[in-house]
Amino acid sequence: MNVFFGAICFSLNIVLFSVFLSSPKLRKRHRNRILMILGLADTFNTLAILFMGKNRVELYTEIIKTHHIPTRTAWQCAIEPWLILRGIGDIWPPVVQMVIGIQRALAVFAPIWFHKNGRNRSSFLFGSTLVLLLPTLLIGFVIAYINRNVKVLYYCGRKAAFGYDYATFIYIINIFGYLFSFLINCITMVKASSTVNRLVRRQIINVRYSLVISFISFILVSIPNAISILSVHYEEAVSFISKPSTYFTCINSGINIFVYLSLNAEFRHQFKYLFCNKKRVVTYGEVEKASKGSKTRNHIELVVHSVHSMA
């Protein structure tokens, strides 16, 4: 099932990038570049789940054939490609959402300062999140190397490779990262909706994307992880929650394309242009031109009519 869910959600992210990158107008906007960075972070997670499923199938197949359970060490687990990808996929998306939430809040609560200093906000987002991601990953690998000779469960995992404390830390990042993002987006949306400042109200559409995405992440990732931590003394409950939580995390990493299709008319028109009958689909740019042309014609007709009336 991990292979299936991972492949489907990875494919959805490929479609998402195809839509953004196929339109010069879409890919040049900082707003969309920020969404692509989030999509890149989510793609690592979908790949991790895909390769984790593949690894488990190969492992269990080997055990069935040989009737032998292999012995693994913490370091052998830590350098598994799927576990490296899983580390990136666990940490990067919530960190990206937190920084996006902070940027949206600054745009609403300090609009003048933000518009003077936030021109390269997509570059700042990418750089700042990597600065947080890389040291966090490094700490995990240092722990695994220190315990490199410790025997662990053969199927590996975060707890086996990096220890219980580090795995709990990753859970906490997922829980509070998405929770923080959701709360700050709620506050920002209330502020943006209640102001008459045009500069601030222009941010409503940006905050709306972030609010919906952070809410979905909070429901699909934060809540199951919180329940899993609170239920550590009940093995049956942990098993019941941990199995579907992987699927929920994967779905969370592939569902954003549907958010953009629902809320972003320009993205929706480009999607139709790429994947539907191009002869029948009018692009978003053509709609804008037609709308402007219609307004111009109506204005000219009104002026001509007024001149004739005066004559």
Sequence and secondary structure as in RCSB ss.txt:
>XXXX:A:sequence
MNVFFGAICFSLNIVLFSVFLSSPKLRKRHRNRILMILGLADTFNTLAILFMGKNRVELYTEIIKTHHIPTRTAW
QCAIEPWLILRGIGDIWPPVVQMVIGIQRALAVFAPIWFHKNGRNRSSFLFGSTLVLLLPTLLIGFVIAYINRNV
KVLYYCGRKAAFGYDYATFIYIINIFGYLFSFLINCITMVKASSTVNRLVRRQIINVRYSLVISFISFILVSIPN
AISILSVHYEEAVSFISKPSTYFTCINSGINIFVYLSLNAEFRHQFKYLFCNKKRVVTYGEVEKASKGSKTRNHI
ELVVHSVHSMA
>XXXX:A:secstr
 HHHHHHHHHHHHHHHHHHHHH HHHHHSHHHHHHHHHHHHHHHHHHHHHHHHHHHHHHHHHHHHH     EEHH
HHHT HHHHHHHHHHHHHHHHHHHHHHHHHHHHHSHHHHHHH TTHHHHHHHHHHHHHHHHHHHHHHHHHHTTT 
EE TT  HHHHH HHHHHHHHHHHHHHHHHHHHHHHHHHHHHHT   HHHHTTHHHHHHHHHHHHHHIIIIIHHH
HHHHHTTT HHHHHHHHHHHHHHHHHHHH HHHHHHHH HHHHHHHHHHHS TTT   HHHHHHHHHHHHHHHHH
HHHHHHHHHH 
